[in-house]
């Protein structure tokens, strides 16, 4: 059996090189930023899994297994963002959450897709699927999503 930590560290290090962005000042509170990163990570992985399948690398099963393993934190992140972005409390699709989710999907929908990126993110999803730990999920999300789109939008609205 291969050791989990060295392989995982290598996958995360490679992922951070692929998606690294400079740290920015935060315009949203830290708990909302964590929720935004987790939700944005889930969206990124969903869109990338679809893009990868279009070039012949099907990682959708790995992505879906990861989502099932982390269903609770993904759901909690979405709930926090729904409250943050507003809604009428009756219709979950009212308010800014759906607009925000569409913006995220569009952000990742047009990205470059390479076999190397697909393989790396498939490994990340596979490792996360094995370890349903919210702290690990948050750590991976923070590594791959240095600054969530929600923070960028909140800062722009303040200026």
N, C-alpha and C positions, 0 to 999 in steps of 0.2 A: 504494500500500500504506500502510495506517495504521501509525503508530509503535506498537510493542508496549508500551513502558514507560508512557507517559502514560495509555493506556487501562487497562492493568493496574493502575496505581496508583489510578486512580479506582474501579475495581471493588473493589479491596481496601479502599480507604478507606470506600466505601459499606458493604461487608460488615462492616467493623469497627464502624461505627456501629450496624448492625442487631444485632450479636451481642456488643457490648462488655460486659465484666464487670470488676469491680474485681479487681486482682491480690491474691492471697492468699499467705500463707506456705506453702511447699512441705513436704509430709510424705513425698514420694517423691523418689528421686534424679533428677537432671536427665535422664539418658538414658531412664529409665523414663517420666518426664513427657513427653518428646518422643515416645516410642512411643505413649503414651496419647493424646496430642493427635492424632497422625496416625491412629490407629485410630478415635478418636472422630469426627474429621473425615470419614473414609471412611463411618462409620455414619450420621452426620448427612446426608451427601450422598445416600446410598442411600435413607434414609427420606424425605428431602425430595423426591427425584426421584419416588418413588411417590406422595407426597401431591400434588405438582404435577400428575402425570398425572390424578389424580382431579378436578382442577378444570379440566382441558382443556389444560394446558401440559405437553407431553411432553418432558422433558429426559433421559429414561433413556438415550438413545443417547450423549449428551454425557457423562453420568456414566460409562457403560461404557467409553467411549474414554479417559477420564481414569484409570479403574482399570487398564486395560491399560497405559497409558503409565507408570504408577507401581506396577506389579505388585510389583516387588522391594521397595521400601520399605514398601508396605502389608503384604506378607508378613513382612518382618523385624519390623515393629512388632507384628504379631499373635504372632509367635514369642516375642518378648521378653515380652509380656504373659502368654502361656501359662506361661512359666517363672516369672514374678513371682507369678502367681496360683495356681500349683500345678497338678498333674496327676499321673497315675501313670506317665507316660513311655511307656505302651503305648497307652492309649485317649486320643486327643486331646480327647475331649469330657468327660473326667473333670476334677474340680477346679473352680476358681472362674471360669475363663475364660468358659465358656458362660453362667453366671449373670450375669457382668459384661456380656457382649455383649447379653443379654436386657434388662438394666437400661438400657443405652444405647439400644437400639431403642425401648423403652417411653418413654424420656425424650423422644425426638424424634417419636414416633408421634402424639402428641396436640397438637402445636404448631399455631399459626395458620398458615394457608397463604394467601399473597396472590400475585397475579400479579407484583407488583414483586419480592417475595422470590424467586420462581421464576426470573424473568429475571436477577436479580443472581447467584444461585448457578449458573445455567446458564452465564453468562459466566465466572465463576470456574472452573468445571469445564472449559470450553472452552479457556481460557488455559492451565490446568495440563496439559491434554491435549497442547498444542503444545510444551510445554517439560518433558520428563521429567527434571527435576533435583530430587534429594532435598532440597537446601537450600531451593529455592523452595517445595516441598511443605511442609516443616517450618515455613517462615516463614508461609505461608498458614494452616496449621493453628494456629500460635501466635496469629495475628491473630484467627481466628474462634473458637478455643477457648482463652480466657484461662486458665482453670483446668480441667484435665481432671477428669471425674467420679471417676476412680480416686484422684486426690489428695484430693478431698472425702471419699471413703470411707475412705482410709487415715488421714486426720486424725481422723475420727469414731471410728475403731477405737482410736486412741491415747488418746482421752479417756474 
